[in-house]
């Protein structure tokens, strides 16, 4: 009966990689150095199925289930055209960490050589995935692990699956300037997609963002929504800031072995986000996004929210059984959330 | 555990030991080798379990796209051309529970079996030869009088099952499917990283296979195949289990099971309702185990008689007439009578008179034995060359999985045949493993990853341990001869179960799980 928080995947979302290749407009660091070093120390055991990230690995299939339920509720426009590619969706995984989700999603992308695979609709409908994280050690770990699987490795070679060591602001900056000249040197990797992404994922990320003068979860969500195609989904997961989640995540889950299942120092309870806050930020983010797109002095009102959809579903970790969806638990523990940008 | 270079499963291995393991493994992988052909699932062993796994994977839309291979040392063409007339039956017959049959229906294999050669039975009489206490298993307590009686189990020749599974697999097309028949696995090793560094197969099992037989046939067969998931369906001495370094625990029962195909006299009075058949099992504590007579079509039956090694040798050496007399005696006579008959002098030369000594002994002794109501029809004939025996053993692997390895069927567990559950457990494994693989494919999981496979072992290990353990306890209880407290206790248990329909229903549902 525990809304446990799996150890977070990428603490250092807004942390700038030191050898930076882009001219970027944002220059803000919002994640404390102690959190970065905490997750760096976990890096070597990221893919150990019995290691500190085990609870996180166990949660991964539910992410697929939740995305599938979003796609079922509101299918993307271009998946409805008869005779078109049945798997047309382009994914962006923000804060991919060691690649637990990104790699599993890449595995569902059909290989173009295989005739049996390409014509058939997959559960994720994925055509490509780009995974970004600002921490270079984590990107390295993710790449190394992906290379162990021949199919995923083939996707890396073909570019259908990409790991890029950059921040979310870099992607936004590329998209807004959209000139290749802004990249210095040939090694620069362009994350930008002309028309944005169909699905952007933000798993165990939002609660690791510091709030200060220039950066907040709101501005972060606005950036994500700007990269989203109309009709696309922004999907994430986090924990509610309630007294049961304090007890379970801070006291029990981080207790010494064998009671605790996540490493100490993984969570900071005051950064947890409640569903209503998230929904408010996301709605506000959609309006700001619409302002930026129109470039008008007039502020967008509720018309920016037309066609928006909001989904929220709680999950609970039962020791010995694993993660289960439990409707109603989103108001006091772990939950998945999703927002769909109106068409 | 086998050395694993990268996927570190056991957290208690300290980092320095890990690197030592890696180094020692690398020494073996330096020899020049041809690149391995990569498969998603490689199944070693083409028995009922291995073929059922392949058929199940081909039947599900999610897993039908996986590239699968099966390696079998026997010639599967012989199994493909299985053909017997309706009066002859193979002596290797299994009792399939309703859930096994519905699994075979679900994967579309049951229609490919010759159903006229299978025999469902609706009742089972089990009794204790020492004390006479008895129990009748059927679903009558849970069925209304207006319905047909439900099937307890369906007798199916293993050859018929294998034939049906092979034609089910053939019907799924040959894309992404390779069946290497008459092929032996000469070695299984961890792979290596290729020149460019990837794909890195250092944690993947790579099999070296070679055509068996002399002269080797000239079929296109790769010499090395790599497996994302290697499934060991390769029997009690599983090479896959040895490669994975999975320990197995168990003992030999010092018993043999005698099998034979028999023909029966007509049942008097005829069975009611018409067409229903019954299985019979009598425990013979002084003789080392139970004798069971399980129905086959056209008034035939298959025999499974678990007994001591000496008794088995004696029975196999008898003439057909004497063997038939002994089987009839074993269902009817008392323990001392049977022990006497199992020590009778065998006629050294051809039986000169038409009076066979075992037959006359049985006739005489039956006149002095009070009959019991649940007797099977008399056995009248034994099919030529169908008497055979096999040793009874108990084995249970400590785990069914290792990174990129899963065990199913006899490779994972071998149990006493007294409840006829061996093949059913194997098919249960296959049903569980195939749905585990399906879940993994639909959720982007690596099908060979330990996080995937642990779902399978969590599902099956305890179930198999429970049923195997129950059979073992029953074997031990029914090997205590005489009328002592153990015999009294087990008979009391029998009588209680027989009188409490809900307990019986619970037991039957458990046996069918």
Interface residues (C-beta under 8 A of the other chain):
Chain A: X47 X48 X49 X50 X51 X57 X58 X60 X61 X64 X65 X103 X104 X105 X106 X107 X108 X114 X116 X117 X120 X123 X124 X147 X148 X149 X150 X153
Chain B: X6 X7 X8 X9 X10 X11 X38 X61 X64 X65 X175 X176 X197 X198 X199 X200 X201 X203 X439 X442 X443 X444 X445 X446 X449 X450 X451 X454
